[in-house]
Amino acid sequence: MTRRSMLLLLGVGLARPNRAATTPEEEALRRKEKLILHSPRPLDLETPPEMLDSWITPNSRFFVRSHFYIPQVEAGKWELSIEGLVQKPVKLNLEQIRRMPQFERVITMECAGNGRSYFEPRVAGIQWRKGAVGTARWKGVRLKDVLAQAVLKPEAKHISFDGADTGLVTAPDFVRSVPVAKCLHPDTLLATHMNGVPLPLEHGFPLRLITPGWEGAACVKWLAKMTAAPDEADGFFMKTAYRYPTRPVKPGEAVDAKDMAAITSLAVKSLITRASGPVEGVAWAGEADITRVEVSLDGRKTWQEAKLGSDKAPFAWRRFRLDAKPSGAVFARATDSQGRTQPTTPAWNPSGYLHNTPDSAPRPEALKLATALPPGEGLSIAREKCLPCHDHTIIVGQRLDPGRWTREVEKMMRWGSPVSEKEKDVLARYLAENFK
Ligand code: HEC
């Protein structure tokens, strides 16, 4: 590790708030009800399924996914710039965006990693259970109206979206690109409001891209810059993360980069929110519509059709209900307008995306997470070289084999953790022994 990244890392450490200062993450936590905390900073929060009991998810219950720290954006100084392959590069402030025609859409948003903790073998990443999903009323302008002001050149095939957040030390910036066809879809929005109020800071204030039916990572928060380009954006969050195999893979199999493609639409999926009778839940299918939800009360031998709720919108989940008094395990499976039904075995993939086997309830016991890093030979290395950027919470939730722990430590070394080769082995062994 270079002297420069060591100094940068110290900078991150020093920039950590002392006890008196309030971070945007702490403020966000105050606005939330009691959600499952996967990491306090970067902030990652999940909604327990029983709290997803309405068609619209209140902001206080909406899950939060952040790769880095929440940037504090000053509304008066903020500008969105549109550049690259456009005839007229444009800069828009919030007032100009507010004066454009406004649209409101109810859209379900789900993190591609939702359900990751159920994959075997386990993979690194936030260990989401079931509730990294929610549905909100998003209001703002159409992306196509904004692009019309800049006038795309014919060679423009993708737009990349960059938010005001930045990577830490040598970690890459979070930048995502979306093909032009999706950008021009009339329901693709640049949202300023969520459920009737300006976007809360943790959900992307002042402007968030909403790509209806697509995974949450394509809904870039704190949007500041759009660049039209001929190709998909480069960078870690397009070329390494959020990619899915284009061919079937065996659990645990390594997959060549050429056999992976960027994730777009979400899968067909259901989630039981109440299993005590009546059975209730929600089901969604990305860009497709839910046509049917079935419930099994006898361990998936027979299925009964549930009644779908009357609230619906093209990219929003449907509620379902079955009047029954279950005495044992309950399962739900959804079918969509493309004829897809939830598969019985999970399609394992290297980063644990799009988990969607039929939902079961009662749910498996919640993981008992360690509240601190345990004693051991690697503890002092971890304290000094892992905890400047995030606390132990994000680490103790992982369950990885030694090979995967080594790869995780190497990833963090590339991102700026100044671990030496010798320390790497000690640390990886310590982590693999404690979190397997
Ligand atoms: C330079 C800052 C930095 C340092 C130092 C650092 N991390 Fe991280 N780490 C991050 C960030 C940022 C994330 C969140 C990334 C995300 O959510 O996509 C993260 C996420 C993780 C995760 C969750 C899985 C994943 O890959 O997203 C684990 C596990 C982890 N770090 C372990 C470690 C360990 C072990 C060390 C010490 C060797 C370490 N980190 C040091 C920045 C750092």
Boltz pocket constraint, residues with backbone or C-beta under 6 A from the ligand:
constraints:
  - pocket:
      binder: B
      contacts: [[A, 9], [A, 12], [A, 42], [A, 66], [A, 67], [A, 68], [A, 124], [A, 125], [A, 126], [A, 168], [A, 169], [A, 170], [A, 171], [A, 381], [A, 382], [A, 385], [A, 386], [A, 387], [A, 388], [A, 389], [A, 390], [A, 394], [A, 395], [A, 398], [A, 408], [A, 409], [A, 411], [A, 412], [A, 413], [A, 415], [A, 416], [A, 417], [A, 418], [A, 419], [A, 427]]
      max_distance: 6.0
